[in-house]
Amino acid sequence: MSRLGTLGARLYRGEVGYDFVGKRKIWYGVSILITITAIVGLAVRGLNMGIEFKGGAVFTVEKASSISVAQAQEAAQEASGHPAIVQKLGNGSMRIQVSEVDGAQAGQVGDAIANELKVPADKINDEVVGPSWGEQIANKAWTGLGVFMFLVVIYLAIAFEWRMALAALIALIHDLTITVGVYALVGFEVTPGTVIGLLTILGYSLYDTVVVFDSLKEGTKDITKQTRWTYSEIANRSINGTLVRSINTTVVALLPVAGLLFIGGGFLGAGMLNDISLSLFVGLAAGAYSSIFIATPLVADLKEREPQMKALRKRVLAKRAAAAARGESLDDPSSEGAEGESTERKATAASAVVGQRDRGRGRPSQGRRR
C-alpha cells in the first residue's frame, strides 16, 4: 500500500488526525478575510462584463498571425472611438471586441479596422450583439441559481437535516463569492462561458460536502447512547476519515481544468477557455476548502447548541475526568471507552489467574498418585 493509502487508512481508523473542528475559529477567520477581500475587489474594480451582457460588436480577423495584439487594439480604438478587447485565437485569427457599437456602425468600423491593419475587408467578419440578449442570459442564470439553491437545501434537509442544509448553503455562497471576487481582481472578462462555469462548480462544491455529511450521519447514529465522543469529535473524525478521498478527487478534477486554464488559455490563446476554466479552477479549490473547513465545523457548531448534545458533552467530560483520576485513558483507539469494558477486561484477567491456579493445584495431586 502506498504512503497516501496508509495515511488514509490511519485517518479513517482515527489513529491519526488533525483537529479541524477544534480550530474552526481560525478557519472562520481566514474565510471571512478572503470573502471580504473578494467583496472589496468586486466593489472597487467591478466585473469586466463582456459584450454579450452590455452589447457591442465582435470583429474576427482571419489569418492575423502577423498582427500584434497592441496593433489591433490601437486600430480598433481609433476606428470606433471606444475601448477594445483583443484576443488571439488558436487558429491564427484574432477576435476584436468593441462595446457600444450598433449594427449601423459595425460595417464602417470593420472597414476602418481593415484599413488600419492593411488587410482585405472580406477577411474581417463582424457580429453585433445587443444588450437585451445579455440581459436575458443574466436573468436566466440568476433564475437557475435560485432554483438550484432551493432544491439543494430541500434535498439536504430531507436526506440529512436542516443544519447540514444550512451549512451547505453557506459554503456554496462562500465559494461563489470568492470565485466572483477573483474574477474582479484578475480582470477576466465575464462571458456566458463564465456563467456556465459558475453553475458547474456548484455541483462540485457540494460533492465533498455531501461525502463528509454522509460519514457524519453514519457516525452519529445513537450518539447519545455512548459516552466516549462528543458530536464535534465525531465530526472531526468524519473529516479526517474522508480527507484523503477529498484530496484525491479535488486534485484529479483540478489537473484537467489547470490544463485548460494555463495551456489552453495561456499558450493557445483560446479566449473562451479562460472564461470557463478560471471559474472552474477557483470554484473547485474553494469547494474543497469549504467542505473541510467551513461546512462540517459549522454543522458541529449548530449541533452543539442542542440540549442533548450539551448533556452528552458534560457526560463525556465527566467520564474522562473520572478516568484520568483512576489513571486510565479513554483515548486509546483499541478501547471503546466504556466502564463496562474495563470491568470486563479485569474479569477476564482474573479468570485467567484463577485458571492458572487451578491448573497448578492439579499437577501436584497427579504426582502423588504416581
C-alpha positions in Angstrom: 0.0 0.0 0.0 1.2 3.5 -0.8 2.1 6.0 1.8 -1.0 8.1 0.9 -3.2 4.9 1.1 -1.6 4.0 4.5 -2.2 7.6 5.8 -5.8 7.4 4.5 -6.4 4.1 6.4 -4.9 5.5 9.6 -7.1 8.7 9.3 -10.2 6.5 8.7 -9.5 4.4 11.8 -8.8 7.5 13.9 -5.2 6.6 14.7 -4.0 10.0 13.4 -5.9 13.2 12.6 -6.0 16.9 12.7 -8.3 18.9 14.8 -10.2 20.7 12.1 -13.3 21.3 14.2 -11.4 22.3 17.3 -9.6 25.1 15.4 -12.7 26.2 13.4 -12.4 29.8 14.6 -9.1 30.1 12.8 -10.7 28.8 9.5 -13.7 31.0 10.0 -11.4 34.0 10.3 -9.4 33.0 7.2 -12.7 32.6 5.2 -14.1 35.9 6.4 -10.8 37.6 5.4 -10.8 36.0 1.9 -14.5 36.8 1.5 -14.1 40.4 2.5 -11.2 40.7 0.1 -13.3 39.3 -2.7 -16.2 41.7 -1.9 -13.9 44.7 -1.8 -12.3 43.7 -5.1 -15.8 43.3 -6.6 -16.9 46.7 -5.3 -13.7 48.6 -6.3 -12.8 47.0 -9.6 -16.1 45.6 -10.6 -16.7 42.8 -13.2 -15.3 43.2 -16.7 -18.6 42.3 -18.4 -18.3 41.0 -22.0 -20.3 42.5 -24.9 -22.7 39.6 -24.5 -24.0 41.4 -21.4 -23.5 45.1 -22.3 -23.8 45.0 -26.1 -21.3 45.8 -28.9 -19.7 44.3 -32.0 -17.2 41.4 -32.4 -14.8 41.5 -35.3 -12.9 38.4 -36.3 -9.8 38.9 -38.4 -8.7 35.8 -40.4 -5.1 34.9 -40.8 -3.9 37.6 -38.4 -0.8 35.9 -37.1 1.4 38.7 -38.3 -0.6 41.3 -36.4 0.2 42.0 -32.8 -2.5 42.5 -30.1 -1.3 46.0 -29.5 -1.6 47.0 -33.2 -5.1 45.5 -33.4 -6.2 47.2 -30.2 -5.0 50.6 -31.3 -6.6 50.2 -34.7 -9.9 49.2 -33.2 -10.0 52.1 -30.7 -9.1 54.7 -33.4 -11.8 53.3 -35.8 -14.6 53.1 -33.2 -13.7 55.7 -30.6 -14.3 53.1 -27.8 -12.1 50.8 -25.8 -11.4 47.4 -27.5 -10.5 44.0 -26.2 -8.3 41.8 -28.5 -7.7 38.1 -28.2 -5.6 35.9 -30.4 -7.4 32.6 -31.2 -5.7 29.2 -31.7 -6.4 29.0 -35.5 -4.3 32.1 -36.2 -7.2 34.5 -36.3 -7.9 37.4 -34.0 -11.0 38.4 -32.1 -11.7 42.1 -31.5 -14.5 43.2 -29.2 -15.7 46.8 -29.2 -18.5 47.9 -26.9 -21.2 50.5 -27.7 -21.2 49.8 -31.4 -24.6 49.1 -33.0 -25.5 47.4 -36.3 -25.4 50.6 -38.3 -21.8 51.4 -37.2 -20.4 47.9 -37.4 -19.8 47.9 -41.1 -18.0 51.3 -41.0 -15.9 50.3 -38.0 -15.0 47.0 -39.7 -13.8 48.8 -42.9 -11.8 51.3 -40.8 -10.1 48.4 -38.9 -9.2 46.7 -42.2 -7.6 49.9 -43.5 -5.6 50.4 -40.2 -4.4 46.8 -40.2 -3.9 46.7 -44.0 -5.9 43.5 -44.5 -8.7 42.9 -47.1 -12.1 43.9 -45.8 -13.6 40.4 -46.7 -11.2 38.9 -44.2 -12.9 40.6 -41.3 -16.3 39.2 -40.1 -18.5 41.3 -37.8 -21.2 40.3 -35.4 -23.4 42.6 -33.5 -24.7 41.7 -30.0 -27.5 43.6 -28.4 -27.5 44.2 -24.6 -31.0 42.7 -24.4 -29.6 39.3 -25.2 -27.1 39.5 -22.4 -29.8 40.7 -20.0 -31.8 37.6 -20.9 -28.8 35.4 -20.2 -28.1 37.0 -16.9 -31.8 36.7 -15.8 -31.9 33.0 -16.7 -28.6 32.4 -14.9 -30.0 34.1 -11.7 -33.2 32.0 -12.0 -31.2 28.8 -12.5 -29.0 29.6 -9.5 -32.0 30.3 -7.3 -33.8 27.1 -8.3 -30.6 25.1 -7.8 -30.1 26.6 -4.3 -33.7 25.9 -3.3 -33.6 22.3 -4.5 -30.3 21.6 -2.8 -31.5 22.9 0.6 -34.7 20.9 0.3 -32.8 17.7 -0.6 -30.1 18.0 2.1 -32.8 18.8 4.7 -34.6 15.6 3.8 -31.6 13.4 3.3 -29.7 14.7 6.3 -31.1 17.6 8.4 -31.8 21.3 8.2 -28.5 22.2 9.9 -26.5 20.4 7.3 -28.6 22.1 4.6 -27.9 25.5 6.1 -24.2 24.8 6.4 -24.0 23.6 2.8 -25.8 26.7 1.6 -23.4 29.0 3.4 -20.5 27.0 1.9 -22.0 27.5 -1.6 -22.4 31.2 -1.1 -18.8 31.3 0.2 -17.5 29.6 -2.9 -19.5 31.7 -5.4 -18.4 35.0 -3.6 -14.7 34.0 -3.8 -14.9 33.0 -7.4 -16.7 36.2 -8.5 -14.2 38.2 -6.4 -11.2 36.6 -8.1 -12.8 37.5 -11.5 -13.0 41.1 -10.4 -9.4 41.2 -9.1 -7.9 39.4 -12.1 -10.0 41.3 -14.6 -11.0 38.4 -16.7 -14.0 39.1 -19.0 -17.3 37.7 -17.8 -19.0 35.9 -20.7 -21.7 33.2 -21.0 -18.8 30.7 -20.6 -18.2 32.2 -17.1 -21.8 31.8 -16.2 -21.7 28.1 -17.3 -18.5 27.6 -15.2 -20.1 29.2 -12.1 -23.2 27.0 -12.4 -20.9 23.9 -12.9 -18.9 24.4 -9.8 -22.0 24.3 -7.6 -22.2 20.6 -8.1 -18.5 20.0 -7.5 -18.6 22.2 -4.4 -21.4 20.0 -2.9 -19.7 16.7 -3.7 -17.1 16.7 -1.0 -19.5 18.3 1.5 -22.1 15.5 1.0 -19.4 12.8 1.3 -18.4 14.2 4.7 -22.0 14.7 5.8 -22.8 11.1 4.9 -19.9 9.9 7.0 -21.0 12.2 9.8 -24.6 10.9 9.7 -23.4 7.3 9.9 -21.0 8.1 12.8 -23.6 9.9 14.9 -26.3 7.2 14.9 -27.3 6.6 18.5 -24.7 9.1 19.6 -26.5 9.8 22.9 -26.1 6.1 23.9 -22.4 6.3 24.2 -20.1 8.5 26.4 -16.8 8.4 24.6 -17.2 11.1 21.9 -18.9 14.4 21.6 -20.6 15.5 18.4 -17.7 17.8 17.5 -15.2 15.0 17.9 -17.2 12.6 15.7 -17.5 15.4 13.1 -13.7 15.9 13.2 -13.2 12.1 12.8 -15.6 12.2 9.7 -13.5 15.0 8.1 -10.2 13.1 8.8 -11.8 9.8 7.5 -12.7 11.3 4.2 -9.8 13.7 3.9 -7.6 11.7 1.5 -10.6 10.9 -0.7 -11.4 14.6 -0.9 -7.8 15.5 -1.7 -7.7 12.8 -4.4 -10.9 13.8 -6.1 -10.1 17.5 -6.0 -6.6 17.1 -7.5 -7.9 14.8 -10.2 -10.6 17.4 -11.1 -8.2 20.3 -10.9 -5.5 18.9 -13.2 -7.5 19.0 -16.5 -9.0 22.3 -15.5 -5.5 23.7 -14.9 -4.6 22.4 -18.4 -7.5 24.4 -19.9 -6.5 27.5 -17.9 -2.7 27.6 -18.3 -2.1 25.7 -21.5 -5.3 26.1 -23.5 -5.9 29.7 -22.5 -2.3 30.9 -21.9 -0.4 29.2 -24.8 -3.1 28.5 -27.3 -4.8 31.8 -26.8 -8.3 30.4 -26.6 -10.3 33.2 -25.0 -13.4 31.3 -24.0 -11.3 28.6 -22.3 -10.0 31.4 -20.0 -13.6 32.3 -19.1 -14.8 28.9 -18.1 -11.6 27.4 -16.8 -10.8 30.2 -14.3 -14.3 29.9 -12.7 -13.9 26.1 -12.6 -10.4 26.2 -11.1 -11.2 28.7 -8.4 -14.6 27.1 -7.7 -13.2 23.6 -7.3 -10.4 24.7 -4.9 -12.8 26.9 -2.9 -15.4 24.0 -2.8 -12.8 21.5 -1.4 -11.7 24.1 1.2 -15.2 24.9 2.3 -16.3 21.3 2.7 -13.5 20.7 5.1 -13.0 24.0 6.9 -16.5 25.6 6.8 -19.4 23.3 6.2 -18.7 20.5 8.7 -17.4 22.7 11.5 -20.5 24.9 11.1 -22.7 21.8 11.5 -20.8 20.9 14.6 -21.3 24.4 16.0 -25.1 24.3 15.3 -25.5 20.8 16.8 -23.5 21.5 19.9 -26.2 24.1 20.8 -28.8 21.3 21.2 -29.7 20.4 24.8 -29.0 16.7 24.1 -25.5 17.4 22.7 -24.8 19.7 25.6 -25.7 17.0 28.1 -23.6 14.5 26.1 -20.6 16.7 26.3 -21.0 17.0 30.1 -21.2 13.2 30.4 -18.2 12.7 28.2 -16.0 15.2 30.0 -17.1 13.9 33.4 -16.2 10.4 32.4 -12.8 11.5 31.1 -12.1 13.3 34.4 -13.1 10.2 36.4 -10.9 8.0 34.1 -8.0 10.4 34.5 -8.3 10.3 38.3 -8.1 6.5 38.1 -5.0 6.8 35.8 -6.9 5.3 32.8 -7.0 6.7 29.2 -10.2 6.8 27.1 -8.3 8.0 24.0 -6.8 4.6 23.2 -8.2 3.5 19.8 -8.2 -0.1 21.0 -10.5 0.8 23.8 -14.2 1.6 23.5 -14.0 3.9 26.5 -16.8 2.3 28.5 -16.5 1.4 32.1 -18.2 -2.0 31.4 -15.3 -2.9 29.1 -12.7 -2.0 31.7 -14.6 -4.2 34.2 -14.8 -7.0 31.6 -11.1 -6.9 30.9 -10.4 -7.1 34.7 -12.8 -10.0 35.0 -11.1 -11.8 32.1 -7.7 -11.2 33.7 -9.0 -12.6 37.0 -10.4 -15.7 35.3 -7.0 -16.3 33.7 -5.3 -16.1 37.1 -7.8 -18.5 38.6 -7.4 -20.9 35.8 -3.7 -20.9 36.2 -4.1 -21.6 39.9 -6.5 -24.5 39.3 -4.0 -26.0 36.8 -1.2 -25.5 39.3 -3.2 -27.3 42.0 -3.9 -30.2 39.8 -0.3 -31.0 38.9 0.9 -32.0 42.5 -2.1 -34.3 43.0 -1.2 -36.1 39.8 2.4 -36.5 41.1 1.2 -38.0 44.3 -0.9 -40.6 42.5 2.2 -41.8 40.8 
